[in-house]
C-alpha cells in the first residue's frame, strides 16, 4: 500500500480568496435576463462589477473636474 504523508500545513487547499464582498442588489424586473442575453448567465456578476467600476470612474472623473 502506498503511504501518503499528512501535511502539518494549516492552510487549506482550494481557490484563493477573491477579495470581494457579497452584497444584495435589487434589479428591475427583466434586467437580469437582459444581462444574461448579452454576456451569459455565468458572467452576470462579472458584468455588474465591471459596470459599477466604469460608472464609479466616470463619476469620480466628473467630480474631480468640477
N, C-alpha and C positions, 0 to 999 in steps of 0.2 A: 504494500500500500504506500502511496506517495504521501509524504509529510509536507504540509504547508504551514510555515511558521505564522503565528498570530502576531500582528504588529502591536507595539505598545504606543503607537502614534494615536493621540486622542482625536485627531482631525477626522472628519467624516469624508467619505468619498461622495462624488456627485458633482452637480453643476455648481460653479462658483456663484456667489450672490450677485444679483443683477443691479443692486443698489437703486432700487425703485421702491416707492411706497404705494401700496394699493389704495385706491380711492373709489368711491361710488360716483359715477357721473350719470345723470338722467338725461337721455337724449329724446328729442321729439319722435313721435311715432313715425316709423318708416325710415328714419335716418340710419339706424344700424344696417338695414337691408341695402340702402344706397351705398354705404361704405363697403359692405361685403361684395356688392356687384362690381365695384371698381378694383378692390385690392384682394379680395378673397377673405373668407371668414377667419382664417388663421393669421391674418395680418392686420386685423382690426385694431388691436391695442397699439401696434407699432405706428399705424397711420394716425391714430389720435395723438400719440406722443409727438410725432413729427409736426402735426398741425398746430398743436399747442405751442411747441417750441418756436415755430415760424411766427406765430401771432405774438408771442412774447417779445421776440427780437424786433418785430415791426413796431410794436407799441413803445418799447424801450428806446428805439432809434427816434421815433416821433417825439417822445417826451424829452429826449436829450437835445433835440433841435429847437425846442420852444424857448 
